[in-house]
Amino acid sequence: MKLNEKMPVLKGYTNVINHYSENEGKDMATLIHFWSVSCSDCKRVLPKIAELKKQYQGKLHVIAIHMPRSKQDMDIKEVERMARKYNLTEPILIDNDYNLSKQFNIRFVPSYFLFDHRNNLRHYQATKRLNMLLKRIERIVEDRR
């Protein structure tokens, strides 16, 4: 995806953990993060994503997409266990057929896509370091005020 492209419709996922609705989070910034249960960097960052969700409640909509890196990662029970362990309450779309990963051209996890309230891509990164992402979230939330 390129900057300022519209957020794609999220279709083709194989399962959902926590409730997901396309209408949820309308008119607010959206953070989509790709992760995998076998990714140690993802596990280190997941608590920070949970904090962000709380910090920006009502201003930032968070959607997780679980992209398996191996056959073992496709175990939905393990993804559910990790979601509980890391207090992930956002919708988690399970991408066992890689439809969403292909749509977003994901090569690495964790990966983050930040869309503004008009659903335009404003920031992308594929790294465990969140400093730049945090600055972009703050700027986009401030722009909306």
KEKE-3310 file (N, C-alpha, C; in steps of 0.2 Angstrom, whole numbers, plus 5000, padded with zeros to 4 digits):
npx = (5004:5002:5005:4992:4983:4966:4959:4958:4944:4941:4941:4940:4946:4948:4943:4937:4942:4935:4923:4919:4915:4912:4907:4911:4921:4920:4924:4935:4953:4962:4971:4979:4986:4997:5002:5009:5008:5020:5030:5042:5045:5033:5026:5032:5028:5014:5008:5010:5002:4989:4989:4989:4977:4968:4973:4969:4956:4940:4945:4954:4953:4957:4963:4967:4977:4980:4993:4998:5014:5018:5013:5009:5006:4993:4984:4969:4966:4978:4980:4969:4973:4984:4979:4971:4981:4989:4979:4971:4959:4953:4946:4951:4957:4958:4970:4972:4972:4979:4974:4972:4985:4991:4984:4988:5001:5011:5026:5033:5031:5031:5019:5012:4999:4992:4978:4969:4955:4948:4950:4962:4978:4991:5002:5015:5023:5036:5041:5048:5050:5042:5042:5041:5028:5020:5021:5015:5002:4998:4999:4989:4978:4977:4975:4962:4955)
npy = (4994:5011:5028:5038:5030:5022:5014:4996:4986:4974:4958:4941:4934:4920:4917:4925:4932:4939:4952:4958:4971:4979:4992:4997:5009:5020:5036:5038:5037:5023:5009:4996:4981:4968:4952:4937:4922:4915:4924:4932:4946:4952:4948:4955:4968:4968:4971:4985:4989:4985:4995:5007:5006:5008:5020:5029:5027:5028:5037:5030:5017:5000:4986:4969:4958:4942:4933:4918:4911:4898:4881:4877:4889:4891:4886:4890:4890:4892:4905:4911:4909:4917:4929:4931:4931:4942:4952:4956:4964:4970:4967:4952:4947:4932:4926:4914:4909:4919:4930:4943:4947:4946:4956:4967:4966:4960:4956:4955:4952:4961:4971:4987:4998:5014:5023:5038:5047:5048:5037:5036:5030:5034:5031:5018:5004:4991:4985:4982:4993:5006:5020:5030:5026:5029:5043:5047:5042:5051:5063:5061:5059:5071:5080:5078:5083)
npz = (5000:4997:5004:5008:5001:5001:5015:5013:5011:5023:5020:5017:5028:5039:5051:5066:5081:5096:5093:5077:5066:5051:5052:5064:5072:5063:5056:5064:5068:5062:5067:5061:5065:5060:5066:5074:5082:5084:5084:5092:5093:5090:5102:5112:5109:5109:5122:5123:5112:5117:5128:5120:5114:5125:5129:5119:5118:5110:5100:5093:5083:5084:5075:5074:5065:5063:5056:5051:5052:5051:5050:5063:5068:5064:5073:5080:5094:5100:5096:5102:5115:5117:5114:5125:5135:5132:5134:5123:5116:5105:5088:5081:5067:5058:5048:5040:5027:5020:5013:5017:5021:5008:5002:5009:5006:5015:5022:5033:5051:5067:5058:5054:5050:5049:5048:5044:5050:5039:5032:5025:5021:5032:5038:5038:5045:5047:5060:5076:5084:5091:5092:5081:5076:5087:5088:5076:5078:5088:5081:5071:5079:5085:5074:5072:5082)
capx = (5000:5005:5003:4985:4978:4961:4959:4954:4938:4944:4937:4944:4949:4945:4940:4937:4942:4932:4918:4922:4910:4915:4905:4914:4927:4919:4926:4941:4959:4962:4977:4979:4993:4998:5006:5009:5009:5027:5034:5044:5045:5026:5024:5035:5025:5007:5006:5010:4996:4984:4989:4987:4970:4965:4975:4966:4949:4935:4949:4958:4950:4962:4961:4973:4976:4985:4996:5003:5021:5020:5007:5008:5003:4986:4980:4965:4966:4984:4979:4965:4976:4989:4974:4969:4987:4991:4973:4969:4951:4951:4945:4957:4955:4963:4971:4975:4973:4984:4971:4973:4992:4992:4981:4992:5008:5014:5032:5036:5027:5024:5018:5007:4996:4989:4974:4966:4948:4945:4952:4968:4984:4995:5009:5016:5030:5036:5047:5045:5051:5035:5042:5038:5021:5017:5021:5010:4995:4997:4998:4983:4972:4977:4972:4955:4952)
capy = (5000:5018:5033:5041:5025:5021:5007:4991:4982:4968:4952:4935:4931:4913:4917:4931:4932:4946:4954:4963:4974:4984:4999:4999:5014:5025:5042:5039:5034:5015:5006:4989:4978:4961:4949:4930:4919:4913:4930:4935:4953:4953:4947:4960:4974:4967:4974:4992:4990:4986:5001:5012:5005:5011:5028:5033:5025:5033:5041:5026:5010:4995:4979:4965:4953:4936:4930:4913:4910:4891:4877:4878:4896:4891:4884:4895:4889:4895:4912:4914:4909:4923:4935:4932:4932:4949:4956:4959:4965:4972:4962:4949:4943:4926:4926:4907:4909:4924:4934:4950:4948:4948:4962:4972:4965:4959:4951:4954:4954:4965:4977:4992:5002:5019:5026:5043:5047:5048:5030:5036:5028:5040:5028:5011:5002:4984:4985:4981:4999:5010:5027:5034:5025:5033:5050:5047:5041:5057:5068:5060:5060:5079:5083:5076:5087)
capz = (5000:4997:5008:5006:4998:5005:5018:5009:5014:5026:5018:5016:5034:5040:5058:5070:5089:5098:5088:5071:5062:5046:5054:5070:5072:5058:5058:5069:5065:5063:5067:5059:5066:5059:5071:5073:5089:5084:5083:5098:5093:5091:5109:5116:5107:5110:5128:5121:5108:5122:5131:5115:5113:5131:5130:5114:5117:5107:5096:5089:5082:5083:5072:5074:5060:5064:5050:5053:5049:5050:5051:5070:5070:5062:5078:5083:5101:5102:5095:5107:5122:5116:5115:5133:5139:5131:5135:5116:5116:5098:5084:5078:5061:5057:5040:5038:5019:5018:5009:5020:5020:5001:5000:5012:5004:5021:5022:5040:5057:5066:5053:5056:5045:5052:5043:5047:5051:5032:5030:5021:5024:5034:5041:5038:5047:5049:5065:5083:5087:5090:5093:5075:5076:5093:5086:5070:5081:5092:5076:5068:5084:5086:5068:5072:5087)
cpx = (5004:5002:4997:4981:4972:4962:4955:4949:4942:4940:4942:4947:4945:4942:4940:4937:4940:4928:4921:4916:4913:4913:4908:4920:4926:4921:4931:4947:4958:4969:4976:4986:4992:5003:5005:5011:5017:5032:5036:5044:5038:5024:5027:5031:5017:5005:5005:5004:4990:4984:4987:4980:4966:4967:4970:4958:4944:4939:4953:4955:4956:4959:4967:4972:4982:4987:5000:5009:5023:5013:5004:5004:4995:4981:4976:4965:4972:4983:4974:4968:4981:4985:4973:4975:4989:4985:4972:4962:4949:4949:4951:4955:4960:4964:4975:4976:4977:4981:4972:4980:4994:4990:4985:5000:5013:5020:5034:5031:5032:5025:5012:5005:4991:4985:4970:4959:4944:4947:4958:4974:4989:5002:5009:5023:5030:5043:5044:5046:5045:5036:5039:5030:5017:5016:5016:5003:4994:4995:4991:4977:4972:4974:4965:4951:4949)
cpy = (5006:5023:5036:5036:5024:5014:5002:4988:4975:4962:4947:4932:4925:4913:4924:4929:4939:4948:4959:4965:4980:4991:5002:5004:5019:5031:5043:5036:5027:5013:4998:4986:4970:4958:4941:4927:4917:4918:4933:4943:4956:4953:4952:4967:4974:4971:4982:4993:4990:4992:5007:5012:5009:5018:5032:5030:5030:5037:5037:5019:5005:4988:4975:4960:4948:4933:4925:4913:4903:4888:4877:4884:4896:4888:4889:4895:4893:4903:4915:4914:4915:4929:4936:4934:4939:4954:4960:4959:4967:4966:4959:4945:4938:4926:4920:4906:4914:4929:4942:4951:4949:4954:4968:4972:4964:4954:4950:4955:4956:4970:4981:4997:5007:5023:5032:5042:5046:5041:5030:5034:5033:5037:5021:5010:4995:4984:4984:4988:5003:5017:5031:5032:5029:5040:5051:5047:5048:5062:5067:5061:5068:5082:5083:5081:5094)
cpz = (5000:5001:5004:5002:5003:5009:5014:5014:5017:5025:5016:5022:5035:5046:5061:5078:5091:5092:5083:5067:5057:5048:5060:5068:5066:5060:5063:5065:5067:5063:5066:5060:5064:5064:5070:5080:5089:5084:5090:5098:5094:5098:5113:5115:5109:5117:5127:5116:5112:5126:5126:5114:5119:5131:5125:5113:5115:5101:5091:5089:5080:5080:5072:5068:5061:5058:5052:5049:5048:5051:5058:5072:5068:5067:5081:5090:5104:5101:5100:5114:5122:5117:5122:5137:5138:5131:5128:5116:5109:5094:5081:5072:5059:5050:5038:5031:5016:5013:5011:5019:5013:5000:5003:5010:5010:5020:5029:5045:5062:5061:5055:5051:5049:5047:5047:5047:5044:5028:5025:5025:5026:5036:5040:5041:5048:5053:5071:5087:5086:5091:5087:5075:5081:5091:5080:5073:5084:5087:5073:5073:5085:5080:5068:5077:5084)
residu = (MET:LYS:LEU:ASN:GLU:LYS:MET:PRO:VAL:LEU:LYS:GLY:TYR:THR:ASN:VAL:ILE:ASN:HIS:TYR:SER:GLU:ASN:GLU:GLY:LYS:ASP:MET:ALA:THR:LEU:ILE:HIS:PHE:TRP:SER:VAL:SER:CYS:SER:ASP:CYS:LYS:ARG:VAL:LEU:PRO:LYS:ILE:ALA:GLU:LEU:LYS:LYS:GLN:TYR:GLN:GLY:LYS:LEU:HIS:VAL:ILE:ALA:ILE:HIS:MET:PRO:ARG:SER:LYS:GLN:ASP:MET:ASP:ILE:LYS:GLU:VAL:GLU:ARG:MET:ALA:ARG:LYS:TYR:ASN:LEU:THR:GLU:PRO:ILE:LEU:ILE:ASP:ASN:ASP:TYR:ASN:LEU:SER:LYS:GLN:PHE:ASN:ILE:ARG:PHE:VAL:PRO:SER:TYR:PHE:LEU:PHE:ASP:HIS:ARG:ASN:ASN:LEU:ARG:HIS:TYR:GLN:ALA:THR:LYS:ARG:LEU:ASN:MET:LEU:LEU:LYS:ARG:ILE:GLU:ARG:ILE:VAL:GLU:ASP:ARG:ARG)
# end
